[in-house]
């Protein structure tokens, strides 16, 4: 059992004796185990990242039934539900033996074999009790996104691509309070789309001439 839970954050577990890398909080613990340092609760993203509730956006709640993010929880529904958030204040993560998680596990394996990125990062399964199981949280998929935060003065083996930078000094570094988190900026996306048109059309005309 863990002995240093008082230093947990929503994103990372507190260091245990002898550890030099903060381990990313699991999806199950994100929704089911309270964090003393963040009494407001945590929120889980569809990518399996756990963060403070300050990042919660109610329009992305997985229970939303209208709009572009509407999703019934069916793993075969690809018409919506591209972004989901699961708040710990009113959501529980299913046990590993729950039929919903067993279904998600099987589907995640199949989608991974097919390299279906959309399904692996957007789908979830609903248990009979209302609990959730997220495909991104399946061990086969989740471990690919796990980011450790390490003291690089002692070890760099736990650093993954895109991991948070430490200060380089074992005496002054501190853990991040949030995991890498995906933020959707539709305005920026539209601006880039217009930029592509502005740059692409002249080039196309020059090539024709």
Secondary structure by P-SEA (a helix, b strand, c coil): ccccccccccccccccccccccccccccccccccccccccbbbbccccccccccccccccccccccccccccccccccccccbbbbbcccbbbbccccaaaaaaaaaaaaaaaaccccccccbbbbccccbbbbcccccccccccbbbbcccccccccccccccccccccccbbbbcccbbbbbcaaaaaaaaaaaaaaaaaaaaaaac
